[in-house]
């Protein structure tokens, strides 16, 4: 059985997660923080994560342990060659 989560950016610029089994809604300052929380709480479960961002709709299927990286830290300003 999959955990089904939806993570979205709110008008105030914060991020919310809905679909958490233990609570109906959780709020976070950043996307990375929201994903870390979800992985910490549910990383041992199979998951479907829906992530609508500015007209783009991403669906990520995570196996146990959540091996797929969804978000990376902000760039340091260095360019890749």
Secondary structure, DSSP 8 states (H G I E B T S, - for coil): -EEEEEEEE-TTS-EEEE--SS-SEEEESSHHHHHHHHHHHHTTSEEEEEEEETTEEEEEEE-TT--S--------S----
